[in-house]
Structures are given as C-alpha cells and as structure tokens.
Amino acid sequence: MRKILSNRAQVSLELALLLAVVVVVASAVGFYYLKSVVNGSNTAEITSKNATITAKNKALDNIYKAKRALNG
C-alpha cells in the first residue's frame, strides 16, 4: 500500500512541476509578445508623425510655388 501512495505522490509532484514550467514559459512568451506590440505601436506612431510632417511640408511647398507663379 505504501508503494502505491509513493508513486501517486511522485506523479503528482511531476505534474505540479510540469504545470509550473508551463506557467513560467507562458509568462515569458506573453511578456515578449507585449513588448513587441508596444515597440511596433511606437514605430507606427513615429512613422505616422513623419508622414504627416512630410505631407504638410509638401502642401506648403506647393502653395508657395502657386503664389510665386501667380505673382510672377
């Protein structure tokens, strides 16, 4: 009887350790996923701002050229 209980405790301990490893790995993967999402979001924000600035500069340049053409 004692041998059966010992084997059950061994299996229970192994399953608990396996579950702990799964939780640790899932936490690490989640952390790096969130980190990459934040970095991607920051990159998208910077790209968007640069595109907006470039569009505004181009529009102002075209307005300046049009004024110069009209004033001739």
C-alpha positions in Angstrom: 0.0 0.0 0.0 2.8 2.4 0.8 4.4 1.9 -2.6 1.2 2.9 -4.4 0.9 6.1 -2.3 4.6 6.9 -3.0 4.1 6.5 -6.8 1.0 8.7 -6.7 2.9 11.4 -4.8 5.7 11.2 -7.4 3.3 11.6 -10.3 1.6 14.4 -8.5 4.9 16.2 -7.9 5.9 15.7 -11.6 2.6 17.1 -12.8 2.9 20.1 -10.5 6.4 20.8 -11.7 5.3 20.5 -15.3 2.4 22.9 -14.7 4.9 25.4 -13.1 7.2 25.2 -16.1 4.2 25.8 -18.5 3.1 28.8 -16.5 6.7 30.3 -16.5 7.1 29.7 -20.2 3.7 31.2 -21.0 4.5 34.2 -18.8 7.8 34.8 -20.7 6.2 34.4 -24.1 3.4 36.8 -23.1 6.0 39.4 -21.8 7.9 39.3 -25.1 4.8 39.5 -27.1 3.5 42.6 -25.3 7.0 44.1 -25.6 7.0 43.6 -29.4 3.5 45.0 -29.6 4.5 48.2 -27.7 7.6 48.6 -29.9 5.5 48.1 -33.0 3.0 50.7 -31.8 5.7 53.2 -31.1 7.2 52.6 -34.6 3.8 53.1 -36.2 3.3 56.3 -34.3 6.7 57.7 -35.3 6.1 56.7 -39.0 2.7 58.3 -38.9 4.0 61.6 -37.5 6.8 61.7 -40.1 4.3 61.1 -42.9 2.1 63.9 -41.6 5.0 66.3 -41.4 6.2 65.4 -44.9 2.6 65.9 -46.3 2.3 69.3 -44.6 5.7 70.4 -45.9 4.8 69.2 -49.4 1.5 71.1 -49.3 3.2 74.3 -48.1 5.8 74.0 -50.8 3.0 73.6 -53.4 1.2 76.7 -52.0 4.4 78.7 -52.1 5.0 77.6 -55.8 1.5 78.6 -56.7 1.9 82.0 -55.1 5.1 82.6 -56.9 3.5 81.6 -60.2 0.6 84.0 -59.7 2.8 86.9 -58.6 5.1 86.1 -61.4 
